[in-house]
Amino acid sequence: MSDLTVRGPLFGGQGTPSPFTSDGTGSQRVSDAHGRYAEAARRKQVFYAASQAATAWSVALTTTYTGLVVYNPVNSPVNLEILQVGFALSVAPVAIAHIGLFSGFLAAGITVHTTALVPSSTFIGAPPGYGKADAAATLVGTPVWVDALGSGFTAGALYATTPAKVDLAGLFVIPPGGYFGIGALTAVTGFGSVQWEEVPIIAST
């Protein structure tokens, strides 16, 4: 075992040099010591927006949108890195209802926020960040499907597959002027949620 290795957890101040740590057998720790998002959450950089009431989702990629969309304002100094997305139906659909994820971008940004939601920090009680969210908005640019969230079913044909929870692990990055939301191919009613990390934009050198 290296003389730079310490068995067990080691607590130090930010920026303080410290040795590697190991488990009880002396093996160097290379896996997560805590939850995947715990470090960013403790730094108060993780936020969420969620439906506060059952919402009627608009159909397909209409720009007169209802549901849940997260938006990064044009003057924001951060990128929104999408971590997780969730959706649960509250009413059985009458037709096959594919639930998916969409995104869009326009430098001018979303200007009509019909029904704003209040994003919150996952560090309970901490102030909100820069990201905004709407339960209804007029989308700008051309929204496009980017991924699937839930498969379709009807009450009489297939069993329910929701709630759906997908870990995107920062795969989609929303820059200022961009947006990201949950969409439905046909009309549905339900609850949605999106969690994201806000990462400062660093100018290229």
C-alpha positions as CSV (number, residue, x, y, z in Angstrom):
1,M,0.0,0.0,0.0
2,S,1.3,3.4,-0.9
3,D,2.3,5.7,2.0
4,L,0.1,8.3,0.3
5,T,-3.0,6.2,0.9
6,V,-5.3,6.6,3.9
7,R,-7.9,3.9,4.8
8,G,-11.4,5.3,5.2
9,P,-13.0,8.6,4.5
10,L,-10.9,11.8,4.6
11,F,-12.5,15.2,5.2
12,G,-10.6,18.4,4.2
13,G,-11.1,21.9,3.1
14,Q,-11.6,22.9,-0.6
15,G,-8.2,23.1,-2.4
16,T,-6.4,21.3,0.4
17,P,-3.9,18.6,-0.9
18,S,-4.8,15.2,0.5
19,P,-3.7,11.6,0.0
20,F,-5.6,8.9,-1.9
21,T,-8.1,6.9,0.2
22,S,-8.6,3.2,0.3
23,D,-11.1,0.7,1.6
24,G,-10.4,-1.7,4.5
25,T,-8.3,-4.0,2.3
26,G,-6.0,-1.2,1.1
27,S,-7.6,-1.1,-2.4
28,Q,-7.6,2.5,-3.8
29,R,-11.1,3.9,-4.0
30,V,-12.1,4.6,-7.6
31,S,-15.9,4.4,-7.4
32,D,-18.4,6.9,-6.2
33,A,-18.1,7.5,-2.5
34,H,-21.6,9.1,-2.4
35,G,-24.6,9.4,-4.7
36,R,-23.9,10.2,-8.3
37,Y,-25.2,13.8,-8.1
38,A,-24.4,14.4,-4.4
39,E,-21.3,16.6,-5.0
40,A,-23.1,18.9,-7.5
41,A,-26.2,19.0,-5.2
42,R,-24.1,20.0,-2.2
43,R,-22.6,22.8,-4.3
44,K,-26.2,23.9,-5.0
45,Q,-25.8,23.5,-8.7
46,V,-28.6,21.0,-9.3
47,F,-32.2,22.1,-9.9
48,Y,-35.5,20.7,-10.9
49,A,-38.9,21.7,-12.3
50,A,-42.0,19.6,-11.9
51,S,-45.7,19.7,-12.7
52,Q,-47.7,20.9,-9.7
53,A,-51.0,19.7,-11.1
54,A,-52.1,17.2,-13.7
55,T,-51.4,18.8,-17.0
56,A,-52.9,18.3,-20.5
57,W,-49.9,17.7,-22.8
58,S,-50.1,19.3,-26.2
59,V,-50.0,17.1,-29.3
60,A,-46.7,16.4,-31.1
61,L,-44.4,19.3,-31.8
62,T,-46.8,22.2,-31.8
63,T,-45.2,25.5,-30.8
64,T,-48.3,26.4,-28.8
65,Y,-47.0,24.1,-26.1
66,T,-48.4,22.8,-22.9
67,G,-46.6,20.2,-20.7
68,L,-43.2,20.9,-19.2
69,V,-40.4,22.7,-20.9
70,V,-37.1,23.9,-19.4
71,Y,-35.5,27.0,-20.9
72,N,-32.1,28.6,-20.6
73,P,-32.4,32.5,-20.8
74,V,-30.4,34.2,-23.5
75,N,-28.4,36.2,-20.9
76,S,-27.6,33.1,-18.7
77,P,-24.0,32.6,-17.7
78,V,-24.5,28.8,-17.5
79,N,-25.3,25.8,-19.6
80,L,-28.1,23.5,-18.4
81,E,-26.9,19.9,-18.4
82,I,-30.0,17.6,-18.3
83,L,-29.6,14.9,-15.6
84,Q,-32.9,13.1,-15.3
85,V,-36.4,13.3,-16.8
86,G,-39.6,11.7,-15.4
87,F,-43.2,11.4,-16.5
88,A,-46.4,9.7,-15.1
89,L,-49.8,9.6,-16.7
90,S,-52.8,10.5,-14.4
91,V,-55.5,9.6,-16.9
92,A,-55.6,6.5,-19.2
93,P,-55.1,7.7,-22.8
94,V,-57.6,6.9,-25.5
95,A,-55.0,6.2,-28.1
96,I,-51.4,5.0,-28.3
97,A,-49.5,7.8,-26.7
98,H,-45.7,7.8,-27.2
99,I,-44.0,10.1,-24.7
100,G,-40.7,11.6,-25.9
101,L,-38.2,14.4,-25.4
102,F,-37.7,17.4,-27.6
103,S,-35.4,20.3,-27.9
104,G,-35.0,23.6,-29.8
105,F,-32.9,26.7,-30.1
106,L,-33.2,30.3,-31.2
107,A,-30.8,33.0,-30.2
108,A,-33.7,35.3,-29.3
109,G,-35.1,32.6,-26.9
110,I,-38.6,31.9,-25.7
111,T,-40.4,35.2,-25.2
112,V,-44.0,34.0,-24.4
113,H,-44.2,32.2,-21.0
114,T,-47.9,31.5,-20.7
115,T,-47.8,29.5,-17.5
116,A,-44.5,29.7,-15.6
117,L,-43.4,27.1,-13.1
118,V,-41.0,27.8,-10.3
119,P,-37.7,25.8,-10.5
120,S,-36.1,24.8,-7.2
121,S,-32.7,23.7,-6.0
122,T,-32.3,20.0,-5.0
123,F,-30.5,21.4,-2.0
124,I,-33.8,22.0,-0.2
125,G,-34.2,25.7,0.8
126,A,-31.4,27.0,-1.5
127,P,-32.2,29.7,-4.0
128,P,-33.1,28.9,-7.6
129,G,-30.6,29.1,-10.4
130,Y,-30.8,30.6,-13.9
131,G,-32.9,27.9,-15.6
132,K,-36.6,28.6,-16.2
133,A,-39.6,26.3,-16.7
134,D,-43.1,26.6,-18.1
135,A,-46.2,24.5,-18.1
136,A,-47.3,26.4,-21.2
137,A,-45.3,28.5,-23.6
138,T,-45.0,29.6,-27.2
139,L,-41.9,27.7,-28.5
140,V,-39.6,29.4,-31.0
141,G,-37.4,27.9,-33.7
142,T,-38.1,24.4,-34.8
143,P,-38.5,21.9,-31.9
144,V,-37.3,18.3,-32.8
145,W,-37.7,14.9,-31.1
146,V,-34.4,13.9,-29.5
147,D,-35.3,10.7,-27.5
148,A,-38.0,8.4,-26.2
149,L,-39.3,8.5,-22.6
150,G,-42.2,6.1,-22.5
151,S,-43.9,3.6,-24.8
152,G,-47.6,4.0,-25.8
153,F,-50.5,2.0,-24.5
154,T,-54.3,2.2,-24.1
155,A,-56.2,1.2,-21.0
156,G,-57.9,-1.7,-22.8
157,A,-54.9,-3.0,-24.8
158,L,-51.7,-2.9,-22.8
159,Y,-50.5,-2.5,-19.2
160,A,-49.3,0.9,-17.9
161,T,-45.6,1.6,-18.4
162,T,-45.5,4.8,-16.3
163,P,-44.1,6.4,-14.3
164,A,-41.1,6.6,-16.5
165,K,-37.7,7.8,-15.1
166,V,-34.7,8.2,-17.4
167,D,-31.2,9.1,-16.3
168,L,-29.6,11.2,-19.1
169,A,-26.4,11.9,-17.2
170,G,-25.8,15.3,-18.8
171,L,-26.1,13.9,-22.4
172,F,-28.1,17.0,-23.5
173,V,-26.6,20.4,-22.9
174,I,-28.9,23.4,-23.2
175,P,-27.0,26.7,-23.9
176,P,-28.5,30.1,-23.5
177,G,-31.5,30.4,-25.9
178,G,-32.1,26.7,-25.9
179,Y,-35.0,24.7,-24.5
180,F,-35.7,21.0,-23.6
181,G,-39.1,19.4,-22.8
182,I,-41.4,16.5,-22.6
183,G,-43.7,15.9,-25.5
184,A,-46.5,13.5,-26.4
185,L,-47.5,12.2,-29.8
186,T,-51.2,12.3,-28.9
187,A,-53.1,14.2,-26.2
188,V,-52.4,12.9,-22.7
189,T,-52.7,14.1,-19.1
190,G,-50.0,13.6,-16.5
191,F,-47.2,14.9,-14.4
192,G,-43.6,15.6,-15.6
193,S,-40.2,16.5,-14.0
194,V,-36.8,17.5,-15.3
195,Q,-33.6,17.8,-13.2
196,W,-30.5,19.6,-14.4
197,E,-27.1,20.9,-13.3
198,E,-26.0,24.4,-14.0
199,V,-22.4,24.6,-15.2
200,P,-20.7,28.0,-15.8
201,I,-19.8,28.7,-19.4
202,I,-16.1,29.0,-19.8
203,A,-14.9,31.0,-22.8
204,S,-12.6,29.2,-25.2
205,T,-9.0,30.0,-25.0
